[in-house]
Amino acid sequence: MKRIFVLSSLVAGYFLNAQSIGNSPYGVYGIGDVKYDNTVETNAMGGISTAYIWDFNNSFNFRNPAANTNLELTTIKVEGTNENNYYKSDFNNINSTKHSTYVSNISIAFPISKTVKFGMGFQPYSAKSYNIGSVSQLNDENVEVRNFRGEGSVNTVQAALSYQITPAFALGLRSNFYFGKLTDIEEVTFIPAAELISGYSTSYRVKAFNFTLGTTYQKKMANDHKLTVGATYTIGNSGNMRSIYTNSTYYKLVGEEKYYENIIDQQTTIDKKFLPQEASLGLGYGKDTKWFFGTQVDYKKGENFNYLGSTLAYQDSYKYSVGGWWLPNFNDFRSYFSRVIYRYGAYYEKGNLQINGTNINRMALTAGVTLPFQKSQINRMNSMDIGIEVGKRGTLDNNLIRQNFINLRIGINFADKWFNKRLYN
């Protein structure tokens, strides 16, 4: 437990590799920096997805697998994310800037029948990439040097099925397979003295499933207006995370290779509850092919996590989101910008991480556009999605870090009737 509090006070001294996925100092803890679980268009609306049924026929909602009433085309999405983070701390007046760019979503979806829709996708789930160092003067002659490092990532492959029971009511199921490897290392040396290193490391191997259940109800009203209610629930995982904790002493002569390693303690644990239960409730209102506004509440149950031989407790977290979209007139081919879909949103998240009694919360404003290709028609729309997210995470209190971020996301959506039987050539 002592090492966790030491790391908390030193987190302001971190630095990250430039091209890694993990780009937050708070990714030091637990399973790493968890990424967003949706598409560019959803993220641009503050993350609302639970009561979000897309009016057109070219997009699949993985977040709520029941919300795919209108999908009629085979759709392929490829998306990328550029993270730009700006860190500040009162601890030694530290300022730092870090960037990373990576593929954030690849998916394909298509209708099996008029009432059954199916999709598969790949997304990074979480990542670690940090290197934190500290120097402590023990007395006039001796100095203690500590170094904390972490690396690795966890990815997820998703498969979702949507079934329209009635024109208004639908159910959905999504399976999620998680896989990857994460590593946390702490090394302690004393100067001047022999270059013997005391090392503490935990290596995590993840192979696990969990399942998301979803439902939607959409009531059609007068003048093409509609009211949508949605809910999702993600049950606990089956599978495991294998953790190997090692306490040893060793020398390093060249690079990171260890010599004359003496293992003092080694423990292997199997954790079956590292993926938390989640629930979401959403409400939306809009007018067909014109505009939509929704709101959403997400809940994530806190879980315990093994970290460098100690137990780290996550708190229950809540996220409140609002957002929507507006389309001037898709049939106006005289003005391209009348066919552009404009998106907006905001969210506030009470984080599940608490350091020295301080909650690490996050908030952001989001916006974006869907740019149809020049010759796209309303019944077969190929497009480019662009989204921006501007916000902050954390605080300057207790020598912690305030993380301001500007995240840019770009995606290409190709849609066509690939799997439909042709009647005429």
ROTITI-816035 format. One line per 8 residues: number of its first residue (from 1); their letters; for each residue x, y, z of C-alpha. Coordinates in Angstrom, 3 decimals. Layout:
% ROTITI-816035
NUM) a) X:Y:Z ~ ...
END
This chain:
% ROTITI-816035
1) mkrifvls) 0.000:0.000:0.000 ~ 2.925:2.298:0.718 ~ 4.063:2.172:-2.895 ~ 0.626:3.309:-4.102 ~ 0.768:6.457:-1.941 ~ 4.356:7.144:-3.042 ~ 3.309:6.853:-6.669 ~ 0.330:9.153:-6.063
9) slvagyfl) 2.604:11.950:-4.842 ~ 4.986:11.492:-7.769 ~ 2.484:11.219:-10.583 ~ 3.212:14.804:-11.615 ~ 6.700:13.739:-12.673 ~ 5.641:11.265:-15.364 ~ 6.521:11.297:-19.043 ~ 5.108:9.169:-21.846
17) naqsigns) 6.362:7.753:-25.114 ~ 5.235:9.969:-27.992 ~ 3.532:7.426:-30.248 ~ 1.858:5.182:-27.656 ~ -1.880:4.715:-27.232 ~ -1.903:5.354:-23.476 ~ -1.564:9.082:-22.954 ~ -2.811:9.891:-19.449
25) pygvygig) -0.873:9.917:-16.160 ~ -3.914:8.339:-14.512 ~ -3.446:5.315:-16.776 ~ -0.770:4.310:-14.245 ~ -3.480:2.698:-12.160 ~ -5.474:-0.459:-12.681 ~ -6.106:-1.740:-16.200 ~ -4.784:1.471:-17.750
33) dvkydntv) -6.252:4.453:-19.543 ~ -9.665:3.217:-20.761 ~ -10.611:4.510:-24.212 ~ -14.000:5.472:-25.597 ~ -16.361:2.667:-26.649 ~ -18.277:4.151:-29.573 ~ -17.848:5.734:-33.003 ~ -16.718:9.197:-34.090
41) etnamggi) -20.305:10.325:-34.656 ~ -21.423:9.177:-31.198 ~ -18.436:10.717:-29.456 ~ -19.130:14.039:-31.207 ~ -22.549:14.053:-29.476 ~ -21.145:13.755:-25.956 ~ -21.242:9.960:-26.086 ~ -25.024:9.560:-26.223
49) stayiwdf) -25.805:6.140:-27.682 ~ -28.320:4.315:-25.475 ~ -31.395:5.996:-27.002 ~ -29.737:6.862:-30.316 ~ -31.329:5.198:-33.364 ~ -29.795:6.650:-36.522 ~ -32.469:7.914:-38.942 ~ -30.613:6.735:-42.030
57) nnsfnfrn) -29.656:3.241:-43.229 ~ -25.855:3.304:-43.082 ~ -24.676:3.088:-39.453 ~ -24.590:0.410:-36.729 ~ -24.792:1.225:-33.004 ~ -22.476:-1.149:-31.112 ~ -22.890:0.619:-27.776 ~ -26.591:-0.308:-27.680
65) paantnle) -26.959:-3.293:-30.030 ~ -30.759:-2.929:-29.991 ~ -30.658:0.538:-31.599 ~ -30.270:-0.561:-35.230 ~ -33.821:-0.416:-36.552 ~ -32.952:1.427:-39.753 ~ -29.788:-0.369:-40.905 ~ -30.325:-1.598:-44.479
73) lttikveg) -26.845:-1.451:-46.017 ~ -23.542:-3.149:-45.446 ~ -21.401:-0.561:-43.704 ~ -17.649:-0.538:-43.113 ~ -16.041:2.001:-40.785 ~ -12.380:2.797:-40.275 ~ -11.578:5.448:-37.674 ~ -8.501:7.072:-36.177
81) tnennyyk) -7.871:9.229:-33.114 ~ -5.314:11.960:-32.444 ~ -4.931:12.768:-28.724 ~ -3.373:16.057:-27.648 ~ -2.871:16.381:-23.894 ~ -1.572:19.336:-21.907 ~ -0.569:18.646:-18.303 ~ -0.001:21.036:-15.426
89) sdfnnins) 0.830:20.466:-11.785 ~ 1.782:22.653:-8.841 ~ 4.352:19.974:-7.983 ~ 7.567:21.780:-9.062 ~ 5.441:23.860:-11.495 ~ 5.512:21.097:-14.076 ~ 4.044:21.628:-17.551 ~ 4.092:18.956:-20.231
97) tkhstyvs) 2.533:18.214:-23.621 ~ 1.983:14.740:-25.080 ~ 0.444:13.500:-28.327 ~ -0.489:10.155:-29.845 ~ -2.259:8.912:-32.961 ~ -3.746:5.445:-33.439 ~ -6.467:3.426:-35.158 ~ -9.449:3.548:-32.795
105) nisiafpi) -12.169:1.559:-34.568 ~ -12.621:-0.923:-37.421 ~ -16.078:-2.407:-37.950 ~ -18.399:-4.047:-40.446 ~ -22.190:-4.442:-40.119 ~ -25.010:-5.609:-42.350 ~ -28.692:-6.631:-42.208 ~ -29.360:-10.372:-42.091
113) sktvkfgm) -33.067:-9.753:-42.608 ~ -35.517:-6.913:-42.188 ~ -35.638:-7.523:-38.426 ~ -32.168:-8.960:-37.686 ~ -28.946:-6.914:-37.970 ~ -25.364:-7.999:-37.241 ~ -22.043:-6.228:-36.684 ~ -18.421:-6.985:-35.789
121) gfqpysak) -15.749:-4.559:-34.692 ~ -12.306:-4.011:-33.186 ~ -11.300:-1.273:-30.744 ~ -8.445:-0.642:-28.286 ~ -9.919:-0.900:-24.777 ~ -7.133:0.408:-22.543 ~ -3.403:1.121:-22.525 ~ -0.469:1.927:-20.256
129) synigsvs) 2.560:3.977:-21.215 ~ 4.302:5.880:-18.427 ~ 7.751:6.441:-16.957 ~ 7.935:8.205:-13.591 ~ 11.170:8.945:-11.739 ~ 11.987:10.430:-8.331 ~ 15.106:11.191:-6.302 ~ 15.051:11.394:-2.479
137) qlndenve) 17.955:12.632:-0.337 ~ 18.171:10.169:2.575 ~ 21.151:11.837:4.284 ~ 24.298:13.760:3.389 ~ 25.784:10.787:1.550 ~ 22.945:8.603:0.301 ~ 20.282:9.175:-2.334 ~ 17.319:6.920:-3.126
145) vrnfrgeg) 16.275:6.707:-6.781 ~ 12.859:5.258:-7.709 ~ 11.555:4.577:-11.186 ~ 8.012:3.499:-12.141 ~ 7.300:2.203:-15.654 ~ 4.260:0.753:-17.364 ~ 3.464:-0.458:-20.855 ~ 1.073:-2.603:-22.866
153) svntvqaa) -2.507:-2.531:-24.097 ~ -5.800:-4.420:-23.978 ~ -7.943:-4.670:-27.114 ~ -11.490:-5.828:-27.686 ~ -13.271:-7.645:-30.504 ~ -17.041:-7.164:-30.550 ~ -19.902:-9.046:-32.156 ~ -23.438:-7.630:-31.905
161) lsyqitpa) -26.887:-8.820:-32.919 ~ -30.068:-6.709:-33.090 ~ -33.604:-8.077:-33.296 ~ -36.625:-5.884:-34.033 ~ -39.535:-7.551:-32.196 ~ -42.142:-4.946:-33.191 ~ -41.825:-1.712:-35.205 ~ -41.353:0.118:-31.889
169) falglrsn) -39.516:-2.375:-29.670 ~ -36.117:-4.035:-30.168 ~ -33.623:-6.166:-28.235 ~ -29.896:-6.569:-28.757 ~ -26.892:-8.546:-27.523 ~ -23.198:-7.720:-27.824 ~ -20.345:-10.063:-26.897 ~ -16.950:-8.568:-26.093
177) fyfgkltd) -13.666:-10.469:-26.131 ~ -10.754:-8.753:-24.368 ~ -7.124:-9.705:-24.895 ~ -3.730:-8.184:-24.244 ~ -0.838:-7.749:-21.846 ~ 0.024:-5.004:-19.351 ~ 3.117:-4.533:-17.181 ~ 3.883:-2.343:-14.141
185) ieevtfip) 7.462:-2.104:-12.815 ~ 8.985:-0.293:-9.828 ~ 12.788:-0.198:-9.401 ~ 14.710:1.186:-6.400 ~ 18.452:1.912:-6.203 ~ 20.699:3.765:-3.747 ~ 23.559:6.113:-4.657 ~ 26.451:5.923:-3.897
193) aaelisgy) 26.332:2.156:-3.384 ~ 26.450:-1.032:-5.342 ~ 24.234:-0.850:-8.426 ~ 21.970:-3.570:-7.080 ~ 18.367:-2.900:-8.069 ~ 15.323:-3.867:-5.991 ~ 12.536:-4.562:-8.444 ~ 8.777:-5.004:-8.038
201) stsyrvka) 6.799:-5.954:-11.115 ~ 3.319:-7.149:-12.032 ~ 2.587:-8.670:-15.433 ~ -1.066:-9.016:-16.459 ~ -2.345:-11.285:-19.241 ~ -5.965:-10.682:-20.175 ~ -8.317:-13.149:-21.888 ~ -11.943:-12.546:-21.024
209) fnftlgtt) -15.508:-12.189:-22.282 ~ -18.422:-10.097:-21.154 ~ -21.847:-9.371:-22.628 ~ -23.961:-6.275:-23.136 ~ -27.757:-6.509:-23.262 ~ -29.690:-3.660:-24.870 ~ -33.246:-2.578:-25.533 ~ -34.954:0.354:-27.256
217) yqkkmand) -38.491:1.633:-27.601 ~ -39.321:4.311:-30.158 ~ -42.754:5.941:-30.391 ~ -43.665:7.701:-33.617 ~ -45.613:10.913:-33.106 ~ -47.338:13.543:-35.207 ~ -45.410:15.622:-37.765 ~ -42.609:13.022:-38.037
225) hkltvgat) -41.530:13.526:-34.447 ~ -40.353:10.588:-32.331 ~ -39.567:9.727:-28.717 ~ -36.899:7.115:-27.969 ~ -36.062:5.314:-24.718 ~ -33.085:2.963:-24.411 ~ -31.246:0.938:-21.770 ~ -28.182:-1.304:-21.628
233) ytignsgn) -26.624:-3.569:-19.029 ~ -23.152:-5.135:-19.196 ~ -22.788:-8.233:-17.046 ~ -19.558:-9.385:-15.401 ~ -16.837:-11.110:-17.355 ~ -16.138:-14.776:-17.873 ~ -12.476:-15.569:-18.398 ~ -9.603:-14.243:-16.358
241) mrsiytns) -6.701:-11.886:-15.907 ~ -3.554:-13.739:-14.857 ~ -1.299:-11.558:-12.682 ~ 2.272:-12.490:-11.823 ~ 3.824:-10.352:-9.062 ~ 7.605:-10.615:-8.660 ~ 9.897:-9.056:-6.046 ~ 13.559:-9.548:-6.935
249) tyyklvge) 17.026:-8.036:-6.892 ~ 19.282:-7.828:-9.944 ~ 21.878:-5.849:-11.879 ~ 21.608:-4.117:-15.248 ~ 24.779:-3.843:-17.253 ~ 23.438:-2.960:-20.694 ~ 19.902:-1.820:-21.553 ~ 17.005:-3.481:-19.739
257) ekyyenii) 18.410:-7.012:-19.548 ~ 18.680:-8.351:-15.978 ~ 21.772:-10.128:-14.590 ~ 22.186:-12.246:-11.453 ~ 18.509:-11.974:-10.598 ~ 17.524:-13.234:-7.151 ~ 13.759:-13.761:-6.763 ~ 12.653:-12.907:-3.219
265) dqqttidk) 8.909:-13.389:-3.670 ~ 6.665:-14.408:-6.569 ~ 2.874:-14.743:-6.531 ~ 0.399:-15.688:-9.237 ~ -3.257:-14.671:-8.954 ~ -6.279:-15.134:-11.199 ~ -8.730:-12.222:-11.178 ~ -12.222:-12.788:-12.586
273) kflpqeas) -13.785:-9.423:-11.680 ~ -11.538:-6.831:-13.277 ~ -14.160:-5.837:-15.887 ~ -16.891:-3.941:-14.029 ~ -20.641:-4.254:-14.381 ~ -22.126:-1.309:-16.285 ~ -25.606:0.091:-16.882 ~ -26.965:2.928:-18.996
281) lglgygkd) -30.310:4.696:-19.446 ~ -31.059:7.139:-22.256 ~ -33.894:9.330:-23.516 ~ -34.123:11.092:-26.878 ~ -36.505:13.242:-28.894 ~ -36.315:14.387:-32.501 ~ -37.783:14.802:-35.972 ~ -37.102:12.295:-38.758
289) tkwffgtq) -34.056:13.215:-40.902 ~ -34.000:16.754:-39.410 ~ -32.760:16.838:-35.824 ~ -32.319:14.841:-32.610 ~ -31.519:15.608:-28.967 ~ -30.725:13.027:-26.295 ~ -29.543:12.640:-22.729 ~ -27.960:9.697:-20.982
297) vdykkgen) -26.734:8.441:-17.588 ~ -24.025:5.745:-17.359 ~ -23.076:3.785:-14.247 ~ -19.959:1.671:-13.720 ~ -19.473:-0.461:-10.620 ~ -16.202:-0.107:-8.731 ~ -13.892:-3.128:-8.522 ~ -10.680:-3.985:-6.719
305) fnylgstl) -7.472:-4.337:-8.704 ~ -4.109:-5.902:-7.830 ~ -1.287:-3.380:-8.291 ~ 2.361:-4.139:-7.439 ~ 1.358:-6.586:-4.723 ~ -1.283:-4.333:-3.143 ~ -5.009:-3.887:-3.676 ~ -6.281:-0.777:-5.450
313) ayqdsyky) -9.989:-0.039:-4.974 ~ -11.953:1.634:-7.760 ~ -15.007:3.711:-6.830 ~ -18.446:3.529:-8.451 ~ -18.525:6.044:-11.307 ~ -21.278:8.006:-13.061 ~ -21.310:9.801:-16.403 ~ -23.940:12.343:-17.500
321) svggwwlp) -24.157:13.143:-21.226 ~ -26.253:15.353:-23.503 ~ -26.015:15.844:-27.246 ~ -27.634:15.595:-30.638 ~ -27.454:16.394:-34.336 ~ -29.032:18.717:-36.904 ~ -29.391:18.321:-40.688 ~ -30.534:21.404:-42.678
329) nfndfrsy) -31.756:19.618:-45.847 ~ -30.139:16.499:-47.277 ~ -32.064:16.825:-50.576 ~ -30.713:20.306:-51.295 ~ -28.050:19.532:-53.926 ~ -27.521:23.209:-54.673 ~ -25.860:23.734:-51.296 ~ -23.399:21.126:-50.065
337) fsrviyry) -23.421:22.471:-46.505 ~ -27.198:21.968:-46.314 ~ -26.450:18.233:-46.604 ~ -23.812:18.240:-43.852 ~ -24.908:16.749:-40.497 ~ -23.820:18.900:-37.539 ~ -23.262:17.263:-34.142 ~ -22.842:18.683:-30.622
345) gayyekgn) -22.651:17.449:-27.046 ~ -21.139:17.572:-23.567 ~ -20.501:15.208:-20.660 ~ -19.405:15.124:-17.027 ~ -17.932:11.995:-15.468 ~ -17.426:11.294:-11.786 ~ -14.372:9.101:-12.133 ~ -13.798:5.715:-10.541
353) lqingtni) -10.273:6.646:-9.461 ~ -9.652:8.351:-6.114 ~ -6.124:9.428:-5.109 ~ -5.388:10.637:-1.584 ~ -9.113:11.296:-1.056 ~ -9.447:13.303:-4.283 ~ -11.763:12.140:-7.072 ~ -10.318:12.226:-10.578
361) nrmaltag) -13.250:13.555:-12.613 ~ -13.548:14.416:-16.302 ~ -15.689:16.805:-18.365 ~ -15.727:17.892:-21.993 ~ -17.527:19.689:-24.804 ~ -17.809:17.857:-28.125 ~ -18.733:18.734:-31.703 ~ -18.460:17.260:-35.147
369) vtlpfqks) -19.754:16.939:-38.680 ~ -20.715:14.151:-41.045 ~ -19.581:15.101:-44.544 ~ -21.378:13.118:-47.259 ~ -19.387:12.249:-50.345 ~ -20.274:14.537:-53.232 ~ -22.467:12.020:-55.101 ~ -24.018:10.360:-52.060
377) qinrmnsm) -27.756:9.937:-51.980 ~ -29.942:9.775:-48.903 ~ -30.646:6.048:-49.431 ~ -26.960:5.127:-49.887 ~ -24.799:7.587:-47.990 ~ -20.991:7.266:-47.877 ~ -19.409:9.855:-45.653 ~ -16.533:11.155:-43.595
385) digievgk) -17.097:11.777:-39.871 ~ -15.003:14.380:-38.046 ~ -15.236:14.979:-34.299 ~ -13.496:17.124:-31.702 ~ -13.495:16.760:-27.917 ~ -12.190:19.550:-25.670 ~ -12.102:19.052:-21.918 ~ -10.165:18.389:-18.758
393) rgtldnnl) -9.502:15.584:-16.298 ~ -8.101:15.680:-12.789 ~ -7.184:18.576:-10.518 ~ -4.262:20.616:-9.201 ~ -5.186:19.742:-5.599 ~ -2.797:17.593:-3.512 ~ 0.026:17.972:-6.075 ~ -1.950:16.033:-8.678
401) irqnfinl) -2.213:16.709:-12.389 ~ -4.799:18.663:-14.325 ~ -5.024:17.162:-17.783 ~ -6.460:19.428:-20.485 ~ -7.079:17.622:-23.751 ~ -8.095:18.216:-27.350 ~ -8.919:14.944:-29.104 ~ -9.516:14.818:-32.847
409) riginfad) -11.265:11.857:-34.489 ~ -11.758:11.063:-38.157 ~ -13.663:8.156:-39.674 ~ -14.670:6.933:-43.122 ~ -17.994:5.135:-43.555 ~ -18.578:3.101:-46.714 ~ -22.105:1.778:-47.244 ~ -23.604:-0.322:-50.040
417) kwfnkrly) -25.946:-3.263:-50.699 ~ -23.183:-5.842:-50.852 ~ -24.990:-8.912:-49.571 ~ -28.389:-8.350:-51.199 ~ -29.428:-10.768:-53.942 ~ -29.549:-9.067:-57.338 ~ -32.690:-9.612:-59.401 ~ -31.281:-8.009:-62.561
425) n) -27.769:-7.569:-63.929
END
